Amino acid sequence: MDFAPQVEPPPYDPQKAKQLLAEAGYPNGLDAGEFVPIPSFFSVSEAAVYYLNAVGIQPEKGTMGALIHPIAEYLAGKEIGQTH
């Protein structure tokens, strides 16, 4: 894009990421909860999960169904998790 500033991305440094996680109180990594990829970006999400795993962040890969069900409940006027 011509209007976007050219910014040099930070270097990929998994050891530095692990050090920062340890300093933040997560020396053994952390469970990041559910990660639901957007359908048109599955390959990008696979790469993101790989890079997160490399530094000790463990996302659980979910499916669109896990995301769609609460949205459908919300659109139907129910409280999330309400059974009737």
PDB file of N, CA, C and O in Angstrom:
ATOM      1  N   MET A   1       0.847  -1.176   0.000  1.00  0.00           N
ATOM      2  CA  MET A   1       0.000   0.000   0.000  1.00  0.00           C
ATOM      3  C   MET A   1       0.891   1.237   0.000  1.00  0.00           C
ATOM      4  O   MET A   1       1.817   1.349   0.804  1.00  0.00           O
ATOM      5  N   ASP A   2       0.612   2.124  -0.873  1.00  0.00           N
ATOM      6  CA  ASP A   2       1.435   3.315  -0.990  1.00  0.00           C
ATOM      7  C   ASP A   2       1.331   4.248   0.204  1.00  0.00           C
ATOM      8  O   ASP A   2       2.285   4.961   0.517  1.00  0.00           O
ATOM      9  N   PHE A   3       0.179   4.254   0.876  1.00  0.00           N
ATOM     10  CA  PHE A   3      -0.006   5.198   1.977  1.00  0.00           C
ATOM     11  C   PHE A   3       0.478   4.666   3.323  1.00  0.00           C
ATOM     12  O   PHE A   3       0.531   5.417   4.297  1.00  0.00           O
ATOM     13  N   ALA A   4       0.829   3.396   3.392  1.00  0.00           N
ATOM     14  CA  ALA A   4       1.280   2.812   4.660  1.00  0.00           C
ATOM     15  C   ALA A   4       2.760   3.122   4.875  1.00  0.00           C
ATOM     16  O   ALA A   4       3.561   2.974   3.952  1.00  0.00           O
ATOM     17  N   PRO A   5       3.123   3.543   6.064  1.00  0.00           N
ATOM     18  CA  PRO A   5       4.540   3.811   6.324  1.00  0.00           C
ATOM     19  C   PRO A   5       5.340   2.514   6.294  1.00  0.00           C
ATOM     20  O   PRO A   5       4.851   1.461   6.704  1.00  0.00           O
ATOM     21  N   GLN A   6       6.540   2.599   5.818  1.00  0.00           N
ATOM     22  CA  GLN A   6       7.419   1.434   5.779  1.00  0.00           C
ATOM     23  C   GLN A   6       8.065   1.273   7.148  1.00  0.00           C
ATOM     24  O   GLN A   6       8.905   2.082   7.544  1.00  0.00           O
ATOM     25  N   VAL A   7       7.675   0.237   7.861  1.00  0.00           N
ATOM     26  CA  VAL A   7       8.179  -0.010   9.204  1.00  0.00           C
ATOM     27  C   VAL A   7       8.899  -1.347   9.202  1.00  0.00           C
ATOM     28  O   VAL A   7       8.374  -2.353   8.727  1.00  0.00           O
ATOM     29  N   GLU A   8      10.089  -1.340   9.732  1.00  0.00           N
ATOM     30  CA  GLU A   8      10.862  -2.573   9.823  1.00  0.00           C
ATOM     31  C   GLU A   8      10.272  -3.430  10.943  1.00  0.00           C
ATOM     32  O   GLU A   8      10.161  -2.958  12.074  1.00  0.00           O
ATOM     33  N   PRO A   9       9.891  -4.675  10.656  1.00  0.00           N
ATOM     34  CA  PRO A   9       9.328  -5.521  11.720  1.00  0.00           C
ATOM     35  C   PRO A   9      10.410  -5.870  12.737  1.00  0.00           C
ATOM     36  O   PRO A   9      11.592  -5.922  12.398  1.00  0.00           O
ATOM     37  N   PRO A  10      10.002  -6.110  13.986  1.00  0.00           N
ATOM     38  CA  PRO A  10      11.005  -6.525  14.982  1.00  0.00           C
ATOM     39  C   PRO A  10      11.562  -7.895  14.593  1.00  0.00           C
ATOM     40  O   PRO A  10      10.862  -8.684  13.958  1.00  0.00           O
ATOM     41  N   PRO A  11      12.802  -8.185  14.962  1.00  0.00           N
ATOM     42  CA  PRO A  11      13.378  -9.491  14.607  1.00  0.00           C
ATOM     43  C   PRO A  11      12.662 -10.623  15.342  1.00  0.00           C
ATOM     44  O   PRO A  11      12.178 -10.445  16.460  1.00  0.00           O
ATOM     45  N   TYR A  12      12.604 -11.775  14.704  1.00  0.00           N
ATOM     46  CA  TYR A  12      12.024 -12.968  15.337  1.00  0.00           C
ATOM     47  C   TYR A  12      13.038 -13.499  16.337  1.00  0.00           C
ATOM     48  O   TYR A  12      14.133 -13.911  15.954  1.00  0.00           O
ATOM     49  N   ASP A  13      12.686 -13.493  17.598  1.00  0.00           N
ATOM     50  CA  ASP A  13      13.613 -13.899  18.649  1.00  0.00           C
ATOM     51  C   ASP A  13      12.863 -14.679  19.731  1.00  0.00           C
ATOM     52  O   ASP A  13      12.475 -14.108  20.749  1.00  0.00           O
ATOM     53  N   PRO A  14      12.658 -15.990  19.512  1.00  0.00           N
ATOM     54  CA  PRO A  14      11.907 -16.778  20.487  1.00  0.00           C
ATOM     55  C   PRO A  14      12.563 -16.805  21.872  1.00  0.00           C
ATOM     56  O   PRO A  14      11.860 -16.869  22.881  1.00  0.00           O
ATOM     57  N   GLN A  15      13.889 -16.759  21.936  1.00  0.00           N
ATOM     58  CA  GLN A  15      14.560 -16.754  23.244  1.00  0.00           C
ATOM     59  C   GLN A  15      14.216 -15.487  24.022  1.00  0.00           C
ATOM     60  O   GLN A  15      13.995 -15.546  25.232  1.00  0.00           O
ATOM     61  N   LYS A  16      14.169 -14.348  23.344  1.00  0.00           N
ATOM     62  CA  LYS A  16      13.796 -13.093  23.998  1.00  0.00           C
ATOM     63  C   LYS A  16      12.343 -13.163  24.462  1.00  0.00           C
ATOM     64  O   LYS A  16      12.015 -12.678  25.545  1.00  0.00           O
ATOM     65  N   ALA A  17      11.473 -13.761  23.649  1.00  0.00           N
ATOM     66  CA  ALA A  17      10.061 -13.904  24.028  1.00  0.00           C
ATOM     67  C   ALA A  17       9.931 -14.768  25.278  1.00  0.00           C
ATOM     68  O   ALA A  17       9.150 -14.448  26.174  1.00  0.00           O
ATOM     69  N   LYS A  18      10.693 -15.863  25.345  1.00  0.00           N
ATOM     70  CA  LYS A  18      10.669 -16.728  26.529  1.00  0.00           C
ATOM     71  C   LYS A  18      11.168 -15.971  27.758  1.00  0.00           C
ATOM     72  O   LYS A  18      10.621 -16.120  28.850  1.00  0.00           O
ATOM     73  N   GLN A  19      12.216 -15.154  27.571  1.00  0.00           N
ATOM     74  CA  GLN A  19      12.749 -14.352  28.672  1.00  0.00           C
ATOM     75  C   GLN A  19      11.694 -13.366  29.170  1.00  0.00           C
ATOM     76  O   GLN A  19      11.518 -13.204  30.377  1.00  0.00           O
ATOM     77  N   LEU A  20      10.991 -12.708  28.243  1.00  0.00           N
ATOM     78  CA  LEU A  20       9.960 -11.749  28.630  1.00  0.00           C
ATOM     79  C   LEU A  20       8.791 -12.435  29.337  1.00  0.00           C
ATOM     80  O   LEU A  20       8.227 -11.885  30.283  1.00  0.00           O
ATOM     81  N   LEU A  21       8.427 -13.633  28.878  1.00  0.00           N
ATOM     82  CA  LEU A  21       7.374 -14.391  29.556  1.00  0.00           C
ATOM     83  C   LEU A  21       7.797 -14.752  30.981  1.00  0.00           C
ATOM     84  O   LEU A  21       7.001 -14.654  31.914  1.00  0.00           O
ATOM     85  N   ALA A  22       9.048 -15.167  31.140  1.00  0.00           N
ATOM     86  CA  ALA A  22       9.552 -15.512  32.475  1.00  0.00           C
ATOM     87  C   ALA A  22       9.536 -14.281  33.385  1.00  0.00           C
ATOM     88  O   ALA A  22       9.149 -14.370  34.550  1.00  0.00           O
ATOM     89  N   GLU A  23       9.955 -13.138  32.849  1.00  0.00           N
ATOM     90  CA  GLU A  23       9.950 -11.904  33.639  1.00  0.00           C
ATOM     91  C   GLU A  23       8.522 -11.499  34.027  1.00  0.00           C
ATOM     92  O   GLU A  23       8.309 -10.868  35.062  1.00  0.00           O
ATOM     93  N   ALA A  24       7.554 -11.865  33.192  1.00  0.00           N
ATOM     94  CA  ALA A  24       6.156 -11.530  33.465  1.00  0.00           C
ATOM     95  C   ALA A  24       5.499 -12.536  34.410  1.00  0.00           C
ATOM     96  O   ALA A  24       4.323 -12.400  34.748  1.00  0.00           O
ATOM     97  N   GLY A  25       6.265 -13.551  34.837  1.00  0.00           N
ATOM     98  CA  GLY A  25       5.725 -14.520  35.785  1.00  0.00           C
ATOM     99  C   GLY A  25       5.290 -15.828  35.162  1.00  0.00           C
ATOM    100  O   GLY A  25       4.601 -16.617  35.809  1.00  0.00           O
ATOM    101  N   TYR A  26       5.671 -16.078  33.927  1.00  0.00           N
ATOM    102  CA  TYR A  26       5.304 -17.318  33.231  1.00  0.00           C
ATOM    103  C   TYR A  26       6.561 -18.042  32.759  1.00  0.00           C
ATOM    104  O   TYR A  26       6.776 -18.160  31.552  1.00  0.00           O
ATOM    105  N   PRO A  27       7.395 -18.529  33.675  1.00  0.00           N
ATOM    106  CA  PRO A  27       8.645 -19.175  33.259  1.00  0.00           C
ATOM    107  C   PRO A  27       8.437 -20.475  32.487  1.00  0.00           C
ATOM    108  O   PRO A  27       9.319 -20.897  31.739  1.00  0.00           O
ATOM    109  N   ASN A  28       7.291 -21.108  32.660  1.00  0.00           N
ATOM    110  CA  ASN A  28       6.999 -22.365  31.959  1.00  0.00           C
ATOM    111  C   ASN A  28       5.990 -22.185  30.843  1.00  0.00           C
ATOM    112  O   ASN A  28       5.373 -23.156  30.404  1.00  0.00           O
ATOM    113  N   GLY A  29       5.810 -20.959  30.377  1.00  0.00           N
ATOM    114  CA  GLY A  29       4.813 -20.699  29.347  1.00  0.00           C
ATOM    115  C   GLY A  29       3.439 -20.550  29.978  1.00  0.00           C
ATOM    116  O   GLY A  29       3.310 -20.450  31.198  1.00  0.00           O
ATOM    117  N   LEU A  30       2.414 -20.536  29.134  1.00  0.00           N
ATOM    118  CA  LEU A  30       1.058 -20.390  29.655  1.00  0.00           C
ATOM    119  C   LEU A  30       0.046 -20.982  28.688  1.00  0.00           C
ATOM    120  O   LEU A  30       0.301 -21.132  27.494  1.00  0.00           O
ATOM    121  N   ASP A  31      -1.105 -21.311  29.244  1.00  0.00           N
ATOM    122  CA  ASP A  31      -2.233 -21.799  28.449  1.00  0.00           C
ATOM    123  C   ASP A  31      -2.994 -20.565  27.984  1.00  0.00           C
ATOM    124  O   ASP A  31      -3.500 -19.801  28.806  1.00  0.00           O
ATOM    125  N   ALA A  32      -3.076 -20.371  26.698  1.00  0.00           N
ATOM    126  CA  ALA A  32      -3.684 -19.161  26.149  1.00  0.00           C
ATOM    127  C   ALA A  32      -5.180 -19.307  25.890  1.00  0.00           C
ATOM    128  O   ALA A  32      -5.798 -18.379  25.369  1.00  0.00           O
ATOM    129  N   GLY A  33      -5.775 -20.439  26.237  1.00  0.00           N
ATOM    130  CA  GLY A  33      -7.206 -20.616  25.983  1.00  0.00           C
ATOM    131  C   GLY A  33      -7.470 -20.996  24.535  1.00  0.00           C
ATOM    132  O   GLY A  33      -6.569 -21.414  23.807  1.00  0.00           O
ATOM    133  N   GLU A  34      -8.704 -20.844  24.144  1.00  0.00           N
ATOM    134  CA  GLU A  34      -9.106 -21.274  22.806  1.00  0.00           C
ATOM    135  C   GLU A  34      -8.776 -20.229  21.754  1.00  0.00           C
ATOM    136  O   GLU A  34      -8.995 -19.033  21.952  1.00  0.00           O
ATOM    137  N   PHE A  35      -8.254 -20.693  20.649  1.00  0.00           N
ATOM    138  CA  PHE A  35      -7.879 -19.866  19.512  1.00  0.00           C
ATOM    139  C   PHE A  35      -8.728 -20.328  18.339  1.00  0.00           C
ATOM    140  O   PHE A  35      -8.591 -21.465  17.887  1.00  0.00           O
ATOM    141  N   VAL A  36      -9.601 -19.464  17.841  1.00  0.00           N
ATOM    142  CA  VAL A  36     -10.499 -19.845  16.751  1.00  0.00           C
ATOM    143  C   VAL A  36     -10.100 -19.091  15.490  1.00  0.00           C
ATOM    144  O   VAL A  36     -10.263 -17.873  15.420  1.00  0.00           O
ATOM    145  N   PRO A  37      -9.579 -19.801  14.496  1.00  0.00           N
ATOM    146  CA  PRO A  37      -9.169 -19.119  13.267  1.00  0.00           C
ATOM    147  C   PRO A  37     -10.362 -18.685  12.424  1.00  0.00           C
ATOM    148  O   PRO A  37     -11.410 -19.331  12.432  1.00  0.00           O
ATOM    149  N   ILE A  38     -10.193 -17.604  11.712  1.00  0.00           N
ATOM    150  CA  ILE A  38     -11.201 -17.122  10.769  1.00  0.00           C
ATOM    151  C   ILE A  38     -11.046 -17.953   9.500  1.00  0.00           C
ATOM    152  O   ILE A  38      -9.917 -18.153   9.052  1.00  0.00           O
ATOM    153  N   PRO A  39     -12.135 -18.448   8.900  1.00  0.00           N
ATOM    154  CA  PRO A  39     -12.024 -19.395   7.781  1.00  0.00           C
ATOM    155  C   PRO A  39     -11.072 -19.003   6.659  1.00  0.00           C
ATOM    156  O   PRO A  39     -10.336 -19.860   6.169  1.00  0.00           O
ATOM    157  N   SER A  40     -11.055 -17.777   6.243  1.00  0.00           N
ATOM    158  CA  SER A  40     -10.193 -17.434   5.113  1.00  0.00           C
ATOM    159  C   SER A  40      -8.733 -17.253   5.513  1.00  0.00           C
ATOM    160  O   SER A  40      -7.895 -16.966   4.659  1.00  0.00           O
ATOM    161  N   PHE A  41      -8.413 -17.417   6.803  1.00  0.00           N
ATOM    162  CA  PHE A  41      -7.042 -17.230   7.266  1.00  0.00           C
ATOM    163  C   PHE A  41      -6.507 -18.446   8.024  1.00  0.00           C
ATOM    164  O   PHE A  41      -5.731 -18.293   8.968  1.00  0.00           O
ATOM    165  N   PHE A  42      -6.916 -19.654   7.617  1.00  0.00           N
ATOM    166  CA  PHE A  42      -6.467 -20.852   8.317  1.00  0.00           C
ATOM    167  C   PHE A  42      -4.952 -20.997   8.291  1.00  0.00           C
ATOM    168  O   PHE A  42      -4.351 -21.332   9.312  1.00  0.00           O
ATOM    169  N   SER A  43      -4.318 -20.750   7.137  1.00  0.00           N
ATOM    170  CA  SER A  43      -2.868 -20.928   7.069  1.00  0.00           C
ATOM    171  C   SER A  43      -2.150 -19.905   7.945  1.00  0.00           C
ATOM    172  O   SER A  43      -1.119 -20.220   8.540  1.00  0.00           O
ATOM    173  N   VAL A  44      -2.676 -18.692   8.033  1.00  0.00           N
ATOM    174  CA  VAL A  44      -2.092 -17.676   8.903  1.00  0.00           C
ATOM    175  C   VAL A  44      -2.240 -18.105  10.357  1.00  0.00           C
ATOM    176  O   VAL A  44      -1.317 -17.941  11.154  1.00  0.00           O
ATOM    177  N   SER A  45      -3.405 -18.656  10.701  1.00  0.00           N
ATOM    178  CA  SER A  45      -3.614 -19.083  12.088  1.00  0.00           C
ATOM    179  C   SER A  45      -2.703 -20.253  12.439  1.00  0.00           C
ATOM    180  O   SER A  45      -2.227 -20.343  13.570  1.00  0.00           O
ATOM    181  N   GLU A  46      -2.452 -21.152  11.485  1.00  0.00           N
ATOM    182  CA  GLU A  46      -1.526 -22.255  11.732  1.00  0.00           C
ATOM    183  C   GLU A  46      -0.135 -21.709  12.045  1.00  0.00           C
ATOM    184  O   GLU A  46       0.536 -22.199  12.953  1.00  0.00           O
ATOM    185  N   ALA A  47       0.294 -20.708  11.302  1.00  0.00           N
ATOM    186  CA  ALA A  47       1.599 -20.097  11.546  1.00  0.00           C
ATOM    187  C   ALA A  47       1.623 -19.415  12.916  1.00  0.00           C
ATOM    188  O   ALA A  47       2.602 -19.538  13.654  1.00  0.00           O
ATOM    189  N   ALA A  48       0.554 -18.702  13.256  1.00  0.00           N
ATOM    190  CA  ALA A  48       0.490 -18.017  14.550  1.00  0.00           C
ATOM    191  C   ALA A  48       0.589 -19.022  15.692  1.00  0.00           C
ATOM    192  O   ALA A  48       1.319 -18.790  16.656  1.00  0.00           O
ATOM    193  N   VAL A  49      -0.133 -20.130  15.598  1.00  0.00           N
ATOM    194  CA  VAL A  49      -0.086 -21.166  16.643  1.00  0.00           C
ATOM    195  C   VAL A  49       1.325 -21.745  16.738  1.00  0.00           C
ATOM    196  O   VAL A  49       1.821 -21.993  17.837  1.00  0.00           O
ATOM    197  N   TYR A  50       1.966 -21.960  15.602  1.00  0.00           N
ATOM    198  CA  TYR A  50       3.336 -22.485  15.591  1.00  0.00           C
ATOM    199  C   TYR A  50       4.277 -21.528  16.330  1.00  0.00           C
ATOM    200  O   TYR A  50       5.051 -21.954  17.187  1.00  0.00           O
ATOM    201  N   TYR A  51       4.209 -20.243  15.997  1.00  0.00           N
ATOM    202  CA  TYR A  51       5.097 -19.262  16.641  1.00  0.00           C
ATOM    203  C   TYR A  51       4.801 -19.122  18.134  1.00  0.00           C
ATOM    204  O   TYR A  51       5.723 -18.970  18.936  1.00  0.00           O
ATOM    205  N   LEU A  52       3.537 -19.171  18.508  1.00  0.00           N
ATOM    206  CA  LEU A  52       3.182 -19.108  19.928  1.00  0.00           C
ATOM    207  C   LEU A  52       3.706 -20.335  20.670  1.00  0.00           C
ATOM    208  O   LEU A  52       4.249 -20.212  21.768  1.00  0.00           O
ATOM    209  N   ASN A  53       3.544 -21.524  20.072  1.00  0.00           N
ATOM    210  CA  ASN A  53       4.046 -22.756  20.692  1.00  0.00           C
ATOM    211  C   ASN A  53       5.560 -22.708  20.873  1.00  0.00           C
ATOM    212  O   ASN A  53       6.085 -23.231  21.857  1.00  0.00           O
ATOM    213  N   ALA A  54       6.260 -22.088  19.935  1.00  0.00           N
ATOM    214  CA  ALA A  54       7.724 -22.036  19.984  1.00  0.00           C
ATOM    215  C   ALA A  54       8.238 -21.313  21.221  1.00  0.00           C
ATOM    216  O   ALA A  54       9.362 -21.562  21.655  1.00  0.00           O
ATOM    217  N   VAL A  55       7.441 -20.427  21.792  1.00  0.00           N
ATOM    218  CA  VAL A  55       7.896 -19.681  22.968  1.00  0.00           C
ATOM    219  C   VAL A  55       7.193 -20.131  24.254  1.00  0.00           C
ATOM    220  O   VAL A  55       7.425 -19.553  25.316  1.00  0.00           O
ATOM    221  N   GLY A  56       6.342 -21.150  24.168  1.00  0.00           N
ATOM    222  CA  GLY A  56       5.707 -21.693  25.368  1.00  0.00           C
ATOM    223  C   GLY A  56       4.278 -21.233  25.595  1.00  0.00           C
ATOM    224  O   GLY A  56       3.704 -21.514  26.647  1.00  0.00           O
ATOM    225  N   ILE A  57       3.697 -20.540  24.644  1.00  0.00           N
ATOM    226  CA  ILE A  57       2.290 -20.143  24.757  1.00  0.00           C
ATOM    227  C   ILE A  57       1.483 -21.207  24.038  1.00  0.00           C
ATOM    228  O   ILE A  57       1.680 -21.449  22.847  1.00  0.00           O
ATOM    229  N   GLN A  58       0.567 -21.845  24.768  1.00  0.00           N
ATOM    230  CA  GLN A  58      -0.166 -22.997  24.246  1.00  0.00           C
ATOM    231  C   GLN A  58      -1.635 -22.663  23.984  1.00  0.00           C
ATOM    232  O   GLN A  58      -2.467 -22.852  24.872  1.00  0.00           O
ATOM    233  N   PRO A  59      -1.977 -22.171  22.788  1.00  0.00           N
ATOM    234  CA  PRO A  59      -3.397 -21.970  22.494  1.00  0.00           C
ATOM    235  C   PRO A  59      -4.039 -23.301  22.120  1.00  0.00           C
ATOM    236  O   PRO A  59      -3.399 -24.167  21.524  1.00  0.00           O
ATOM    237  N   GLU A  60      -5.295 -23.449  22.476  1.00  0.00           N
ATOM    238  CA  GLU A  60      -6.058 -24.636  22.088  1.00  0.00           C
ATOM    239  C   GLU A  60      -6.824 -24.261  20.828  1.00  0.00           C
ATOM    240  O   GLU A  60      -7.671 -23.367  20.851  1.00  0.00           O
ATOM    241  N   LYS A  61      -6.524 -24.944  19.733  1.00  0.00           N
ATOM    242  CA  LYS A  61      -7.177 -24.603  18.479  1.00  0.00           C
ATOM    243  C   LYS A  61      -8.621 -25.052  18.508  1.00  0.00           C
ATOM    244  O   LYS A  61      -8.908 -26.241  18.653  1.00  0.00           O
ATOM    245  N   GLY A  62      -9.527 -24.104  18.372  1.00  0.00           N
ATOM    246  CA  GLY A  62     -10.950 -24.409  18.351  1.00  0.00           C
ATOM    247  C   GLY A  62     -11.483 -24.435  16.922  1.00  0.00           C
ATOM    248  O   GLY A  62     -10.728 -24.334  15.956  1.00  0.00           O
ATOM    249  N   THR A  63     -12.778 -24.570  16.816  1.00  0.00           N
ATOM    250  CA  THR A  63     -13.427 -24.576  15.513  1.00  0.00           C
ATOM    251  C   THR A  63     -14.401 -23.411  15.443  1.00  0.00           C
ATOM    252  O   THR A  63     -14.733 -22.810  16.464  1.00  0.00           O
ATOM    253  N   MET A  64     -14.850 -23.099  14.260  1.00  0.00           N
ATOM    254  CA  MET A  64     -15.822 -22.025  14.101  1.00  0.00           C
ATOM    255  C   MET A  64     -17.108 -22.332  14.858  1.00  0.00           C
ATOM    256  O   MET A  64     -17.804 -21.409  15.281  1.00  0.00           O
ATOM    257  N   GLY A  65     -17.437 -23.613  15.039  1.00  0.00           N
ATOM    258  CA  GLY A  65     -18.640 -23.979  15.772  1.00  0.00           C
ATOM    259  C   GLY A  65     -18.614 -23.454  17.201  1.00  0.00           C
ATOM    260  O   GLY A  65     -19.642 -23.047  17.743  1.00  0.00           O
ATOM    261  N   ALA A  66     -17.432 -23.468  17.803  1.00  0.00           N
ATOM    262  CA  ALA A  66     -17.299 -22.962  19.169  1.00  0.00           C
ATOM    263  C   ALA A  66     -17.555 -21.465  19.227  1.00  0.00           C
ATOM    264  O   ALA A  66     -17.988 -20.947  20.256  1.00  0.00           O
ATOM    265  N   LEU A  67     -17.294 -20.777  18.139  1.00  0.00           N
ATOM    266  CA  LEU A  67     -17.524 -19.338  18.089  1.00  0.00           C
ATOM    267  C   LEU A  67     -18.953 -19.016  17.660  1.00  0.00           C
ATOM    268  O   LEU A  67     -19.561 -18.076  18.171  1.00  0.00           O
ATOM    269  N   ILE A  68     -19.482 -19.791  16.729  1.00  0.00           N
ATOM    270  CA  ILE A  68     -20.802 -19.498  16.166  1.00  0.00           C
ATOM    271  C   ILE A  68     -21.924 -19.764  17.166  1.00  0.00           C
ATOM    272  O   ILE A  68     -22.897 -19.010  17.191  1.00  0.00           O
ATOM    273  N   HIS A  69     -21.826 -20.806  17.989  1.00  0.00           N
ATOM    274  CA  HIS A  69     -22.899 -21.141  18.919  1.00  0.00           C
ATOM    275  C   HIS A  69     -23.240 -19.976  19.857  1.00  0.00           C
ATOM    276  O   HIS A  69     -24.416 -19.628  19.961  1.00  0.00           O
ATOM    277  N   PRO A  70     -22.266 -19.352  20.548  1.00  0.00           N
ATOM    278  CA  PRO A  70     -22.617 -18.206  21.403  1.00  0.00           C
ATOM    279  C   PRO A  70     -23.178 -17.023  20.613  1.00  0.00           C
ATOM    280  O   PRO A  70     -24.042 -16.302  21.112  1.00  0.00           O
ATOM    281  N   ILE A  71     -22.703 -16.823  19.405  1.00  0.00           N
ATOM    282  CA  ILE A  71     -23.227 -15.726  18.576  1.00  0.00           C
ATOM    283  C   ILE A  71     -24.681 -16.009  18.218  1.00  0.00           C
ATOM    284  O   ILE A  71     -25.523 -15.112  18.264  1.00  0.00           O
ATOM    285  N   ALA A  72     -24.973 -17.260  17.862  1.00  0.00           N
ATOM    286  CA  ALA A  72     -26.350 -17.624  17.524  1.00  0.00           C
ATOM    287  C   ALA A  72     -27.271 -17.438  18.725  1.00  0.00           C
ATOM    288  O   ALA A  72     -28.399 -16.969  18.571  1.00  0.00           O
ATOM    289  N   GLU A  73     -26.804 -17.800  19.918  1.00  0.00           N
ATOM    290  CA  GLU A  73     -27.610 -17.594  21.131  1.00  0.00           C
ATOM    291  C   GLU A  73     -27.862 -16.110  21.360  1.00  0.00           C
ATOM    292  O   GLU A  73     -28.976 -15.707  21.693  1.00  0.00           O
ATOM    293  N   TYR A  74     -26.830 -15.305  21.182  1.00  0.00           N
ATOM    294  CA  TYR A  74     -26.970 -13.866  21.370  1.00  0.00           C
ATOM    295  C   TYR A  74     -27.991 -13.295  20.384  1.00  0.00           C
ATOM    296  O   TYR A  74     -28.852 -12.499  20.759  1.00  0.00           O
ATOM    297  N   LEU A  75     -27.885 -13.707  19.131  1.00  0.00           N
ATOM    298  CA  LEU A  75     -28.812 -13.203  18.115  1.00  0.00           C
ATOM    299  C   LEU A  75     -30.240 -13.678  18.363  1.00  0.00           C
ATOM    300  O   LEU A  75     -31.195 -13.012  17.964  1.00  0.00           O
ATOM    301  N   ALA A  76     -30.388 -14.825  19.020  1.00  0.00           N
ATOM    302  CA  ALA A  76     -31.721 -15.343  19.341  1.00  0.00           C
ATOM    303  C   ALA A  76     -32.283 -14.676  20.600  1.00  0.00           C
ATOM    304  O   ALA A  76     -33.408 -14.971  21.006  1.00  0.00           O
ATOM    305  N   GLY A  77     -31.513 -13.785  21.216  1.00  0.00           N
ATOM    306  CA  GLY A  77     -31.994 -13.057  22.393  1.00  0.00           C
ATOM    307  C   GLY A  77     -31.763 -13.780  23.694  1.00  0.00           C
ATOM    308  O   GLY A  77     -32.297 -13.365  24.723  1.00  0.00           O
ATOM    309  N   LYS A  78     -30.980 -14.858  23.691  1.00  0.00           N
ATOM    310  CA  LYS A  78     -30.709 -15.585  24.921  1.00  0.00           C
ATOM    311  C   LYS A  78     -29.432 -15.056  25.566  1.00  0.00           C
ATOM    312  O   LYS A  78     -28.547 -14.517  24.901  1.00  0.00           O
ATOM    313  N   GLU A  79     -29.368 -15.227  26.866  1.00  0.00           N
ATOM    314  CA  GLU A  79     -28.109 -14.988  27.563  1.00  0.00           C
ATOM    315  C   GLU A  79     -27.182 -16.136  27.192  1.00  0.00           C
ATOM    316  O   GLU A  79     -27.636 -17.269  27.026  1.00  0.00           O
ATOM    317  N   ILE A  80     -25.913 -15.863  27.062  1.00  0.00           N
ATOM    318  CA  ILE A  80     -24.963 -16.910  26.714  1.00  0.00           C
ATOM    319  C   ILE A  80     -25.002 -17.995  27.794  1.00  0.00           C
ATOM    320  O   ILE A  80     -24.866 -17.710  28.984  1.00  0.00           O
ATOM    321  N   GLY A  81     -25.191 -19.242  27.358  1.00  0.00           N
ATOM    322  CA  GLY A  81     -25.255 -20.365  28.272  1.00  0.00           C
ATOM    323  C   GLY A  81     -26.638 -20.663  28.831  1.00  0.00           C
ATOM    324  O   GLY A  81     -26.816 -21.666  29.522  1.00  0.00           O
ATOM    325  N   GLN A  82     -27.621 -19.812  28.547  1.00  0.00           N
ATOM    326  CA  GLN A  82     -28.997 -20.024  29.043  1.00  0.00           C
ATOM    327  C   GLN A  82     -29.577 -21.249  28.340  1.00  0.00           C
ATOM    328  O   GLN A  82     -29.399 -21.405  27.132  1.00  0.00           O
ATOM    329  N   THR A  83     -30.259 -22.109  29.067  1.00  0.00           N
ATOM    330  CA  THR A  83     -30.769 -23.348  28.474  1.00  0.00           C
ATOM    331  C   THR A  83     -32.206 -23.240  27.991  1.00  0.00           C
ATOM    332  O   THR A  83     -32.606 -24.059  27.163  1.00  0.00           O
ATOM    333  N   HIS A  84     -33.016 -22.280  28.454  1.00  0.00           N
ATOM    334  CA  HIS A  84     -34.382 -22.173  27.937  1.00  0.00           C
ATOM    335  C   HIS A  84     -34.618 -20.808  27.372  1.00  0.00           C
ATOM    336  O   HIS A  84     -35.712 -20.521  26.887  1.00  0.00           O
TER     337      HIS A  84
END
